[in-house]
Amino acid sequence: MKQVSTPIGRAPVSAIGFGCASIGSWVPADEGLSALQRAFDAGVTWFDVAPSYGDGAAEAILGRFLAGRSGAVNVCTKVGIVAVSTGWKAALRPHARRLVRRLPALRRYARGIRTIETTPLTTVGVMASVDESLRRLGVERIDLLMIHDPSPREVLDGAVQEALTMALEAGKVGAVGVAGDMDAAAAGAARPGLFAALQVENNPFEPNLQDPRLAEWRSGGGLTIAHGALNVFGALPRLRTLLAEDPTARRRVADAGYDPAAPTTPAEVLIDYALATNRAGLCLFSAIKPRHLTALVARVDAPRPPAEMLDLGAALRERWRSRSLAET
């Protein structure tokens, strides 16, 4: 599999990373472990997790997978958001997951039962979070620690930066970064001496990696990590809607060499866009099912030209904008 040139990590960094957000919650532990193994066997060396993922279980499950693989994989985890294990929402979540497995259409409603909370980004708070993540993951060092959905003010806060610097100097963290919205990422780009990686959503409808506020930071070799290409509540349903209802969008996709009538085309377009517009970085996907991983790896090995995908993305974004204006 294609690799990314970056000083981050102890192992070579694969062009795609495995997102662990659903492992331990929507994806049972055994199924998640099998998916992690398949991804590793396919050449994936980057695994993205957080204390809040999987209702708080994802780090420990990933830790089971990491046992005996020291130096063979890279781990990115986060600080700033944790899972809540008490209260009525926490009690309801397991029942909601079982219901959704039987009736997948209900997932959009079940996602509203959020059981997370923010934690203070103090020196004590950051170091405690790092120590807990190290314990759950069963590793001695986290390759990349990212602030999880911070405000721009938090990114630029001197006390927060001091806490992250202490984690680096303690040798418990290899690099630090920002995972959040575009404004938070832009704030991180203003401190290239500290933040080595920025993680943002990137797809034809949210083309954040083209934001000029990141241009200098990207040209300087900072690692960009893209997620949200196959967001089931964002980019994916938007493109499916366009291909079902907009003849102009269908023609544009067909002109780019895709079959607009094929059920796999929306995912293929979004994967190709993500990979083409972040050639020097890596893209996160949660390929739980074997067929999804196989299809994903095949597209990594046959990349589309960046200019072509940027043009297609701009056309689709304009069609979605026109559709939205027509509905108002």
Secondary structure as the mmCIF struct_conf table of DSSP 4:
data_model
#
loop_
_struct_conf.conf_type_id
_struct_conf.id
_struct_conf.beg_label_comp_id
_struct_conf.beg_label_asym_id
_struct_conf.beg_label_seq_id
_struct_conf.end_label_comp_id
_struct_conf.end_label_asym_id
_struct_conf.end_label_seq_id
STRN STRN1 GLN A 3 VAL A 4
BEND BEND1 PRO A 7 PRO A 7
BEND BEND2 GLY A 9 ALA A 11
HELX_LH_PP_P HELX_LH_PP_P1 PRO A 12 PRO A 12
STRN STRN2 VAL A 13 SER A 14
BEND BEND3 ALA A 15 ALA A 15
STRN STRN3 ILE A 16 GLY A 19
TURN_TY1_P TURN_TY1_P1 ALA A 21 SER A 22
STRN STRN4 ILE A 23 ILE A 23
TURN_TY1_P TURN_TY1_P2 GLY A 24 TRP A 26
STRN STRN5 VAL A 27 VAL A 27
HELX_RH_AL_P HELX_RH_AL_P1 ALA A 29 ASP A 41
TURN_TY1_P TURN_TY1_P3 ALA A 42 GLY A 43
STRN STRN6 TRP A 46 ASP A 48
TURN_TY1_P TURN_TY1_P4 PRO A 51 SER A 52
HELX_RH_3T_P HELX_RH_3T_P1 TYR A 53 GLY A 56
TURN_TY1_P TURN_TY1_P5 ALA A 57 ALA A 57
HELX_RH_AL_P HELX_RH_AL_P2 ALA A 58 LEU A 66
TURN_TY1_P TURN_TY1_P6 ALA A 67 GLY A 68
TURN_TY1_P TURN_TY1_P7 SER A 70 ALA A 72
BEND BEND4 VAL A 73 VAL A 73
STRN STRN7 ASN A 74 VAL A 79
BEND BEND5 GLY A 80 GLY A 80
STRN STRN8 ILE A 81 ALA A 83
BEND BEND6 THR A 86 GLY A 87
HELX_RH_AL_P HELX_RH_AL_P3 TRP A 88 ARG A 102
HELX_RH_3T_P HELX_RH_3T_P2 PRO A 104 LEU A 106
HELX_RH_AL_P HELX_RH_AL_P4 ARG A 107 ALA A 110
TURN_TY1_P TURN_TY1_P8 ARG A 111 GLY A 112
BEND BEND7 ILE A 113 ILE A 113
STRN STRN9 ILE A 116 THR A 118
BEND BEND8 THR A 122 THR A 122
HELX_RH_AL_P HELX_RH_AL_P5 THR A 123 LEU A 137
TURN_TY1_P TURN_TY1_P9 GLY A 138 GLY A 138
BEND BEND9 GLU A 140 GLU A 140
STRN STRN10 ILE A 142 ILE A 142
BEND BEND10 ASP A 143 ASP A 143
STRN STRN11 LEU A 144 HIS A 148
BEND BEND11 ASP A 149 ASP A 149
HELX_RH_AL_P HELX_RH_AL_P6 PRO A 152 LEU A 156
HELX_RH_AL_P HELX_RH_AL_P7 GLY A 158 GLU A 169
TURN_TY1_P TURN_TY1_P10 ALA A 170 GLY A 171
BEND BEND12 LYS A 172 LYS A 172
STRN STRN12 VAL A 173 VAL A 173
BEND BEND13 GLY A 174 GLY A 174
STRN STRN13 VAL A 176 ALA A 179
BEND BEND14 GLY A 180 GLY A 180
HELX_RH_AL_P HELX_RH_AL_P8 MET A 182 ALA A 189
TURN_TY1_P TURN_TY1_P11 ALA A 190 ALA A 190
TURN_TY1_P TURN_TY1_P12 PRO A 192 LEU A 194
STRN STRN14 PHE A 195 ASN A 203
TURN_TY1_P TURN_TY1_P13 PRO A 204 PHE A 205
STRN STRN15 GLU A 206 PRO A 207
HELX_RH_3T_P HELX_RH_3T_P3 ASN A 208 GLN A 210
HELX_RH_3T_P HELX_RH_3T_P4 PRO A 212 LEU A 214
HELX_RH_AL_P HELX_RH_AL_P9 ALA A 215 SER A 219
TURN_TY1_P TURN_TY1_P14 GLY A 220 GLY A 221
HELX_LH_PP_P HELX_LH_PP_P2 GLY A 222 GLY A 222
STRN STRN16 LEU A 223 HIS A 227
TURN_TY1_P TURN_TY1_P15 ALA A 229 LEU A 230
TURN_TY1_P TURN_TY1_P16 VAL A 232 GLY A 234
HELX_RH_AL_P HELX_RH_AL_P10 ALA A 235 GLU A 245
HELX_RH_AL_P HELX_RH_AL_P11 PRO A 247 ASP A 255
TURN_TY1_P TURN_TY1_P17 ALA A 256 GLY A 257
TURN_TY1_P TURN_TY1_P18 PRO A 260 ALA A 261
BEND BEND15 ALA A 262 ALA A 262
TURN_TY1_P TURN_TY1_P19 PRO A 263 THR A 264
HELX_RH_AL_P HELX_RH_AL_P12 THR A 265 ALA A 276
TURN_TY1_P TURN_TY1_P20 THR A 277 ALA A 280
BEND BEND16 GLY A 281 GLY A 281
STRN STRN17 LEU A 282 PHE A 285
BEND BEND17 LYS A 289 LYS A 289
HELX_RH_AL_P HELX_RH_AL_P13 PRO A 290 VAL A 300
TURN_TY1_P TURN_TY1_P21 ASP A 301 ASP A 301
BEND BEND18 ALA A 302 ALA A 302
HELX_LH_PP_P HELX_LH_PP_P3 PRO A 303 PRO A 305
HELX_RH_AL_P HELX_RH_AL_P14 PRO A 306 GLU A 327
#
